[in-house]
Structures are given as structure tokens and as C-alpha cells.
Amino acid sequence: MNHKNSKSRKKQHLFNLRAEAAKVLFQILEEGKSARECLPAAQENLKDQDKAWLQEMVYGVLRNLPILQFWLRQLLDKPLKNRFKIVEHVIMLGFYQLAFSRVSQHAAVSETVAACQSLNTMAMKGLVNAILRTFLREDIANQSPPNEQIASGLPKWLFKKLQSEYQTALPDIVQNMQLKAPIWLRVNTLQISVEKYQKALQAENIELQTSDQHSSGILLTKGCDVTSLPGFQEGWFSVQDGAAQLAATYLQPQAGEHILDCCAAPGGKTCHILELQPQLNSLYALEVDKIRAKRIEENLVRLQHKAKIIIGDASDTSSWWDNQQFDRILLDAPCSATGIIRRHPDVKWLRKAADINVLVELQKQILDAIWLTLKPGGTLLYATCSILPEENHQQISHFLSSTHDAQLDESFHHGSVNKPGRQILPGEQQMDGFYYARLLKSAAK
């Protein structure tokens, strides 16, 4: 028994939250894993307070990576290699705490140095301590960033793209990308009215706002554990950003229609379509990834909805389509996810410049293939969570010019003639960045 207690105490002594944060950062930045993949695993056995701290530190480093790397290059003589590479992430974590967080300087330095023991890099403790103390002594955190790109928190390729497309709006875009995204809820009005759910939240002293654009949307003004909110298990609400909530509204589903939600996982928009129009003839939710398709099923079950889930490739309709054309199609196309960086800051480091052309070609293939499954007189709503022109208005302009029976719904012409569709920028009315274009198929003659 004493031996077990001794081992347990040693394990607790070696555990260090900074070390866990450094491991997650290493997985994201060196191994290309997403935060959705590795952060929950690191948080699994932690207390709620530690879970929140870990996410705040990891996301904070990801949001400010260019300036942290700049500081690192100033103070580290040469890059660390092999098993010591993770120590670079430990140092940047220390920089972030000292420059941007409320952690005391003493705790930031001592606990960050102690992380080396948990990571089996004891030989680096002196180096980490010296670098962090130099950082403080020379007041490096208060030195101005060397250029706009480093100050923006964005990778060079993305900063240049946004600078080219959004000259005047760029400062606002950059600022909003750095902010924490608010929590948006969508009330499941088939289970409870918006008014009753607002009262249920207010009874728990949860502060909220409403939006004129979102008939069933509620915006929470403070962060919280959404699974602890009233009615989570009962399916009273979903977590869905305000921009994503516009998809079902813009689709305008009508009673008796046969509808396709294309690239549907995790199923938020599928469920919203059913809530907005419970009298559909049928709703197909198409998803190529079997694992992600399980999320659609989970959401349908929790919210007490029914749809037909199809595992299939949207660009290869022959493998799943039964030749029954759809009245309406929501195409939430695979994209760069540059509009949701404030919510998922790992996106800007996982996505590379070379990915954009590949995504644009895939979007084109899906658009061309799925258009054939739409009835004459039908409606296709094209959506992305991107703010890049190649994936949005340029993609739709190309499709309209090359598809004889396609036209833009003029009532939905939010942009200029050369920029069809509606581009929502990050932070606009507290929403994520999103793009929508509603396309109409000519009626058969």
C-alpha cells in the first residue's frame, strides 16, 4: 500500500498543466492534428477549472503564434531538435502567460520551468528559466511587433490574401479573429418555445441576448458548459453559430418537399431544416465520412428528429443517388474554414496556402455533380464557413457563367454584380465568417 501511495504521489508531482498544454501545442503545430482531436483527450481526467485553463492557454498561444515565434527567435540561439523540440512550445507558453494572461510572473516562470521535468527534458530547465527571465528583464512583451502580419496573429499567406481582398475591412477582420467567439444557441422550437427557453435560462441567472435575424437564436454573453444548460438532454436546443443558423432560413424549406443536406455532418443544419419545416416529404443527410456521420445520428436522436443518413461522396452521385431529383439542396461545401478561426484558432496553422486550390477544385466538382440532382425550378443554397473569394463569390461567378440553367436568386443579391451572394465577415453582428449564395435552376420548357 505504501509503495502504491508513493507511486501515486510521484505521478501527481510529475503532472504539470503547462506540460500538458505544450504536448497539445506540439501535436497541433508539429504533427498537424486538430485541436478537436487532441484537446479533449488532454482534458479528459482534469477538473473543470483545469480543463478551461488548458484550453485558454492552448488557444491563446495559437491566436498569438507569430509574435511568440518572433520573440523565441530573438532569445533562442538556434532551434531545438528531436525530443527537445517540445521545449520551444513550453517557452512560447511561458511567453504567452507573461505577456497576455493574468497568471502571476512567479507562477508563470516557475511552473513553466517545472514542465521540463514532466516532459523528461530536465537538461533544458536552465535554458527555459534564463529565457523567461531575460524576457521579463528586457520587457520584450511591450516592444512593438515588427510588422502588421506578425501583429495580426495570422500566417503570412493568409494575411496577404485577406489584405488583397479586404483592404479597408482588414483591421476589423484581424481584430475579430483574435477575439473569443460567443456561444450561440438555436432553440428546438418543436420541443419548447423560444420565450419559454429564455425564461428557463433566466431562471438559472444566465445572461442572454436575442437577434432580429435569428427567430430561434439566443446569444449567451458569458462562456459556460453547454451540457449543463437547461434541457440539454431533452433536446431543447443546439449549439450553432448565428451565421450557420441562417442556412436553413435561406434554404426556405416548404411542406411536402424532398430535400438534400449535402456534406451534412455534424448535422446542425439538418436538424434546423426539420425544425423550420417539420412537414417535409423527406430529408436526406449526405456525408462522406462514416465517423462524422455518427454525429448526425447523435444530434437527430437528442433533438428527436428523423432524417435519412446516406454515406456517400457528393462529387460521385452514381454511388448513392436514386435518380429522384430534389426540390432543394443545401450544399455546405468543404472549405478552408477561415471564417471560424476565432472559434477554432488551430485552423490557421493546419491550413496551408496550397490547400486552397485543391478545395476550390473539389467545390467545383461537387457543385457540378450535385446540380444534376436538383429538379428544374429547384433551389440550391451554396454555403461555406470561409472568407476567401476563391471559395465564395469567385466560385459562384464561375459556376453561373458555365452552367446554362443556373441563375442567382436576385432577392438574395447582397454583394455587387461582380461579387454575388452574401459574405459575412468574422464578428459581423457577433457571427462567424460565412458565405451564402442561393441559386435557382431554370424550369423545364
N, C-alpha and C positions, 0 to 999 in steps of 0.2 A: 504493500500500500504506500509506504513512504517513498519507494522507488518511483511509483506512478505519479505521486504528487510532485516529486522533484522534476520529472519529465514535463509534467503539465506546466509547472512554474517556468521552466526553461523555455517552453514553447510560447507562453504568454510574453515572456521577456523579449523573445526574438521577434514577436509580431510588432509591426510598425506600420501605421496607416500611410505614412509617406512612402514606405517601400511598396505597399500595395498600389498606391497611385502611380508610382514610377513603373511598375510592372504593366499596368493598363496602358500608360502612355507608350511604353516600348512596343506593346502588341499592336497599337494603332499606327504609330509612326514608323516603326521598323519592319513590322510583319504585315501591315496592310489589313488588319482586322478592324471591323466596325465597332464603335462603342456599344451598340446594341448587342453585340456578340460577347464582348469581354467584360464590360462594366457590371452587368447583373451577376456574372459568375464571381467577380471580386467582392460584390456586396452581399452575397448570399447569407453568410453567417454573422453579419455585422448588426449592431444596434441601429435603430432608425437614424439617430444623430450622426453616427459614423458613416452610414450609407450616404446621407445628404452631404457630409463634408467631403467624402471621397469624390462624389460626382462634381461638386463645386470646384474642387482643385483640378480634376482632370479637364473639365470643360473650360476652366479659367486658363489653363496652360494652352489648350487648343485654340482659344479665342485670341490669345496674345503671342502665339508662337514666333512670328517674325522678330519681334523686339527681344524676346527671350533668347532666341538664337543669336541675335546680334550681340547681346551682352555676353553670351557664352563665348563667342569667337574673340571678344576683346580680352577675356580673362583666362581663357584656357589656351595654353601654348600650342597644343596640337590635339586633334580629335582622338578620343579614346576608342579602343578597338576590342573586338571579341567579347569576353564576358564582362569587361569593364565599360562597354558601351552604355549600359543601362544607367551608369553613374551620371552621364550627361543629362539624362531625364530627371535624375534626383536633383542635380544642380539647378536646372530650369524650374523645377517645382519649388525649390528654395527661393529663387528669384521672384517667382510669382507671388509667393506668400509675403515676401518682404515689400514688394512694390504695389501689389493690388489687393491684398486681403487684410483682414483685421487680426490675424494671428500676431502675437507679440514677437518682437525681434528675437528675444532669447529662445522662445519655443521653436520658432521657425529655424533658427540655426542649429540648436542642439538636437532636435528631433530629426531634422534632415540629415545631419551628420550620423545620427544613430541608425538611420535607414541602411547605411552601408553594411552594418553588422547583419541585419535581416537578409540582405541581398548577397551575403557571402563575398563582399568586396571591401573587407576591413582595410586593405592596403591603401584605399582611396580616402579614408576618413580625414587625414591631414589635409589632402588637396581640397576636399569639399569645404572643410572648415575655413581654410585660407581664402578660397574664392568668395565665399559668402561674407566673410569679414572685410575683404577688400571692397566688395560690392557696397557694403554699408559705409565704410570709411570714406570712399570716394563719392558717395551719394549718387551713384550711377542711375538709380531709378528716376531721378529728377532731371537728367540730361535729356534734351530734345531728341526724338527719333531722327535718324539721318535723312530719311526721305518719306514721301507720302505713302508709298507701298508698305514699308515696314510699319508705319503708324496705323495703317488700315487694318492690320491683322490678317490680310489676305495673301495667298501665294501670288507670285509675280504674274503668271499667265492670266489668272482670274481678274486681278486688279486692272491689267491692261485692257482686257475685254470690256469690263464694266466702264472703264474710263472712256473708251471709244464710243460706247453706245449711250451712256448716260452722263454726259459732261456736267450738266448743271445739277442733276439729282444725285451725283456720286457721293458728296459728303453725307447726305441723309441716309443713303443706302448703306454706306460703311458704318455709320453710327448705329443704325437699327440692326445690322447684322451682329454687332457686338453685344447687344442687349439680350437679357434672358427673355425668352418667349413666354407670354402669359398662357394660362390654361383656359382653353375654350371647351365648353360642354355643349352637346346637342341633346336636347330633351327628346326622349322617345314618346312622342305625343299619342301613340297607340296604347301606352301604359299609364301616362299621367299628363295632365295639362301643364303648360309652361308656368302658369300662375301658381298652381299647387306645388310644383317643384321649387320655384323660387321661395315660397313660404317654408318649405322643408329645409332649404339651405339657411334661410334667415333664422329659423328656429335653432340652428346649430351655430349661430353667430358667424356665418361665413359671408364675407363681403362679396358683392357681385355687381355686375353691370349688364345691361342689355344692349342690343344693337338693332337699329331700324332695318338693316339689310338682312337680318337673320331672324326669321319668325320663331324658330325654336332654339336659338343660340343664347348661351349665357357665358359671360366672361368673368372669371374669378380674378380678383385683384391681388390675391396672395397665393403663393405656392402651397400645395397640400398633397397628401397621399390620396389619390382619387379613389382607391379601393375602399377607403373608409368613409366616403361621402354617402349621404342617404340614398338608398335604392340602388347601389351598385349591383349587388347580386340579383336584385329583382329586375334589372334591365331598364331602369328608369331613364338612363342617359348613356351617351357615349362621349369619349374624349375625342374631339375633332376640331382642328383649327378653323377659324371663321372663313378663311379663303377656300378650304376644302369643302365647307358646308354649302358653298354656292353651287357646287357641281350638280346636285340633284335638282336644285331650284332652276338652274339654267337649262337642264335637260327637259323640263316641263313634262314629266310622265303623265299619261292620260289613262283613264279606266279602260280595261279591255285590251291594252297593248301588249305586244311581245317585245321585250327589251333585253339588250345585251349590255352588261357591265364588263368592259374589256380590260384586262390587266387589273383584276379586281382586288387582290389582297392588299391590306388585311380585312377588307370588307366594310369599312366605314361608309363609303358611298353607296354600296349595295344596300345596306340597311336603311340609309336615309331615303333612297328611292322608294323603298317599301313603306316607310313611314309617311312619306309625302303622298303616295298613291297606293293604298292598300288593295285596290280593286284591279290590279294588273291581271292580264291573262297569264303571263309568265315572265319570270326574270331569270336570265342565265348569268352566272358569275364565272367568267373565264380567267384562269390563272395557269401559267406555265409551270410554276414551282409547286410541287406537291406539299412541301413543308409549309410554305406560306399559305397555301390553300386551306390548311388546317385552321389557320387564324380566321378565315372567313367563316368556317363552320362554327368555331367557338363564339364569334360575335353574333351569328344568327341565333344560336341556342340561347345565349344570355339575354338577348333582346326579344326573344320569342318571335322570330321571323322565319320565313321559309323562302328559299331560292334554290335553283338547280346549279350546283357547282360543277364546272367542267374543267378538267385538267387538259390543257392544250396550248399550242403555240399560236398566238394571234396572227403571226405572219404566214402561217400554213393552215388555212381554213379547211383544207381537204381532210385533215386528220381528226376533226371534231364536229364540223358543221353539218347539219342535217338538211341543208338546202331550203329551210324555211326562213325567209327574209325577216329582218327585224324592223319594227316601226321606229325605234330609236336606239341609238348606240352611244354609250359613254366610253370614250377612249381616253383613259388616264395613262398616257404613254410613258414608257421607261424614259428617264431623263437624268440630267446632271444633278438634280436636287439642289441647285444653287439658291433656290428661293427659301429653303428651310434651314439654312446654315445657322441662323440664330438659335434654332431648336436642336440642331444636330451639328455642332461645330467640327466634328471629325470629318464631315463631308468634304470640306475644302482641302483637306490633306490626303484623303483617299482618292478623290477625283483628280485626274491628270488632264492636261491640255489635249493629249492625243485621244482621250476618250470621247471628246465632243463629236468629232466627225463620225465615229462609229455609232454613237447614239442617234445622230441625225439620220444616218442611213437606215438604222433599224426602225425609227419612227416612220420614215417614208415607206418602208416595206409593209409595216403594219397598216398604215393609212390606206395604201393601195389595195391590200388584201381585204381588209375589213369593210371597205366601201362597197364591195360587191355583195356583201351580206345584208346591206341596207335596202329596204323597199324603195321604189320610186315614190317620191313625195315624203320620204322619211327624213329624220334629223339625226345628225352625228355631232356630238359635243366633244371637241378635242381639248384635252387639258394636260398641263404639266405643272410640276412644282419647281419650275426653272424661271430664271430671269434673263436667259441668254437668247438673243434674237434668232440665232440659227435654229433653235429648237421650237421657236414660237412663231412670231409673225412672218419670218422668212420661210419657215417650213410650210405654213398655211398659204402664203402667197404663191409658192411653187406648186403646191397641190391644186390650188384654184386655177392656175394658168395651164396645168397639164391634164385636168380632169374635166371633160366637156359637160358632164351633167351635175357639176358641183358649183354651188354659189354660197357666198356668205350671207347669213341672215342679216338683212340691213338694220333690223331693230336692235341688233346686237353689235353694231359697228362703233365700238368705243374708241378705237385708235384713229389715226389719219388714214387716208386712202392707201398709202404705202405700208401701213402697219395695221393690218386687220386684226380684230379680236381685242380682248381686254387684258392688258398686262397689269397685274397687281404687284407692287413693289414691297419688299420686306418692311413691316411696320405701318404700312398704309391701313388706317383705321384698326390698328393693332393686329393685323393679319399677317400671315406668312406671304412670301412671294409666290405668285401663281399666275398662270396664263390660261385663258379660255377663248375658244372660237367656236361659234355654232354654225354648222354647215348644213345646207339643205340640198337634197337630191331632187333633180327635176322629175316631175310626174311623167309617167309613161304617156306617149302620144297615141 
